[in-house]
Amino acid sequence: MLQTIKETASFISNKTKFNPEIGIILGTGLGGLVSEIEIEHTIPYNEIPNFPVSTVEGHSGRLILGTLGNKNVVAMQGRFHFYEGYTMEKVTFPVRVMKLLGIKNLIVSNASGGVNPDYEVGDLMILEDHICLTPNPLIGENIDELGPRFPDMSEPYDKNLIKVAEDIAAENNLPVKKGVYVALTGPTLETPAEYKHMRIIGGDTVGMSTAPEVIVARHMNIPCFAMSVITDLGVPGKIQKVTHEEIQKVSEVAEPKLTLIIKELISKI
């Protein structure tokens, strides 16, 4: 596995001669942040050795290298999910590659369903913790060169980055929530009883990504920051039928606010 990671990182490095400082993973309907990047290189996933290929609508499937907020960044325009049939090793493979490319911080976005009754569609939530109910991506033989067998997870999301993001939001009069994200496998959206369960165990939002990528990043001692766009509600009395297309539309409307915060955050790292 380590040799495969090195092979892919070497391919990207040799092709681009680019040294990213910050990794970015863009979720459903949130790929527009790419328009803010001064792009130097674009590589479709299907051209990258050993890389999975995104199969979900709203995930473009390109690796973008360029500058944002005066920092060198590598951005995944489209991520991978367990429900697509990939192993957790494959889902988190790009994070391993980004580490070998040289990133020092990881920023993640996602679309999620709100189970906190104080949340509304279109809200932004900064993740301060998560509950991972998907298979743990570190199951299997540990790669000692990348991280310890039993990594600490007492601070999955960097408190300093959270504070900076909160200040940016306040300065721009953008209300943001802070909460706990529950990661599920999908691809079904949750039943009313499942939404209730997620709230009982301490969740504020539910989604199908992010936690595995953050676990792998923290295994490699990469500080992480993540934000959710609340695209639908799993609150009793507010649950409605929703489609993936509707989730994308809500994400796209909220995207300018999220883009502003992330761009400013990167400039201040």
LINPERA-V223309 format. One record per run of one state. SS is the DSSP state (2 for helix, 1 for strand, 0 for the rest). FROM is the first residue (numbers start at 1). TO is the last residue. Records with the same first field share a line. If there is no record, write none. Layout:
SS = FROM-TO ; FROM-TO
This chain:
0 = 1-1 ; 17-21 ; 27-30 ; 37-37 ; 48-61 ; 69-70 ; 78-81 ; 85-87 ; 92-92 ; 102-104 ; 115-123 ; 133-158 ; 172-176 ; 184-191 ; 201-204 ; 208-210 ; 220-222 ; 234-243 ; 269-269
2 = 2-16 ; 31-36 ; 45-47 ; 82-84 ; 88-91 ; 93-101 ; 159-171 ; 192-200 ; 211-219 ; 244-268
1 = 22-26 ; 38-44 ; 62-68 ; 71-77 ; 105-114 ; 124-132 ; 177-183 ; 205-207 ; 223-233
